[in-house]
Amino acid sequence: MLLPRHWEWLATQPGGASQALRRLVDEARRADGGQTDRKAAHERTYRFLSGLAGDFPGYEEAIRVLFAGEDQAFAGRMAAWPPDVRDYALALAQPNPKTEGS
């Protein structure tokens, strides 16, 4: 929640509060270096796999390398899995997934 002093500062910014907030958000996203997007990709992939592939061979290892950011190892751990599950998980693991229905 923004405090009155925050609103006062925002009101003095060129373009007003809305434009100042957009600039601050854009700057924070650039400074983040994609970490937030990568973390979100790992989390959504984990949720998908934990619900569907928890009993698949190599599941634990696949999750470990997913969160370690080891893309090649992640794909390799899923090599024996059904192609539709593997391919969807690989798509979800991308920071900006291109999946059906998203």
C-alpha positions as CSV (number, residue, x, y, z in Angstrom):
1,M,0.0,0.0,0.0
2,L,1.3,3.4,-0.9
3,L,1.7,5.9,1.9
4,P,0.7,9.6,1.6
5,R,4.3,10.6,1.0
6,H,4.5,8.2,-1.9
7,W,1.4,9.7,-3.5
8,E,2.8,13.2,-2.9
9,W,6.1,12.3,-4.7
10,L,4.2,10.6,-7.5
11,A,2.1,13.7,-8.0
12,T,5.2,15.8,-8.6
13,Q,6.6,13.6,-11.3
14,P,6.4,14.6,-15.0
15,G,3.3,12.9,-16.5
16,G,1.7,12.3,-13.2
17,A,1.5,9.2,-11.0
18,S,0.5,6.8,-13.7
19,Q,3.4,7.6,-16.0
20,A,5.9,7.6,-13.1
21,L,4.7,4.2,-12.0
22,R,5.0,2.8,-15.5
23,R,8.6,4.1,-15.7
24,L,9.4,2.6,-12.3
25,V,8.0,-0.8,-13.3
26,D,9.8,-0.8,-16.6
27,E,13.1,0.1,-15.0
28,A,12.7,-2.6,-12.3
29,R,11.9,-5.2,-15.0
30,R,15.0,-4.3,-16.9
31,A,17.2,-4.4,-13.8
32,D,15.7,-7.8,-12.9
33,G,17.4,-9.4,-15.9
34,G,14.5,-11.8,-16.5
35,Q,14.9,-13.5,-13.1
36,T,11.2,-13.0,-12.2
37,D,10.1,-14.4,-15.5
38,R,12.4,-17.4,-15.2
39,K,11.2,-18.1,-11.6
40,A,7.6,-17.9,-12.8
41,A,8.4,-20.3,-15.7
42,H,10.0,-22.8,-13.2
43,E,7.0,-22.6,-10.9
44,R,4.4,-23.1,-13.6
45,T,6.4,-26.0,-15.0
46,Y,6.7,-27.6,-11.6
47,R,3.0,-27.3,-10.9
48,F,2.2,-29.0,-14.3
49,L,4.7,-31.8,-13.8
50,S,3.9,-32.4,-10.2
51,G,0.2,-33.0,-11.1
52,L,0.9,-35.1,-14.2
53,A,4.3,-36.6,-14.1
54,G,5.1,-37.2,-10.4
55,D,5.3,-40.9,-10.9
56,F,7.3,-40.8,-14.1
57,P,10.9,-42.1,-14.1
58,G,13.4,-39.4,-13.3
59,Y,10.8,-36.9,-12.1
60,E,12.8,-35.8,-9.0
61,E,15.9,-35.3,-11.1
62,A,14.0,-33.4,-13.8
63,I,12.6,-31.0,-11.2
64,R,16.0,-30.6,-9.6
65,V,17.7,-29.6,-12.9
66,L,14.7,-27.4,-13.8
67,F,15.2,-25.3,-10.8
68,A,19.0,-25.3,-11.3
69,G,18.4,-23.7,-14.7
70,E,20.0,-26.6,-16.6
71,D,17.9,-26.6,-19.7
72,Q,19.7,-29.4,-21.6
73,A,19.7,-31.7,-18.5
74,F,16.0,-30.9,-17.9
75,A,15.2,-32.0,-21.5
76,G,17.4,-35.1,-21.1
77,R,15.7,-36.2,-17.9
78,M,12.4,-36.2,-19.7
79,A,13.6,-38.1,-22.8
80,A,11.7,-41.3,-22.0
81,W,8.5,-39.5,-21.1
82,P,5.5,-39.2,-23.4
83,P,6.3,-36.6,-26.1
84,D,3.2,-34.5,-25.4
85,V,4.1,-34.2,-21.7
86,R,7.7,-33.5,-22.4
87,D,7.1,-31.0,-25.1
88,Y,4.5,-29.1,-23.1
89,A,6.9,-29.0,-20.1
90,L,9.7,-27.7,-22.2
91,A,7.4,-25.0,-23.6
92,L,6.2,-24.0,-20.1
93,A,9.8,-23.8,-18.8
94,Q,10.5,-20.9,-21.2
95,P,10.1,-17.5,-19.7
96,N,7.5,-16.5,-22.3
97,P,5.8,-19.8,-23.2
98,K,4.2,-20.3,-26.5
99,T,1.6,-22.9,-25.5
100,E,-1.9,-23.7,-26.7
101,G,-4.4,-21.8,-24.6
102,S,-2.1,-19.2,-23.1
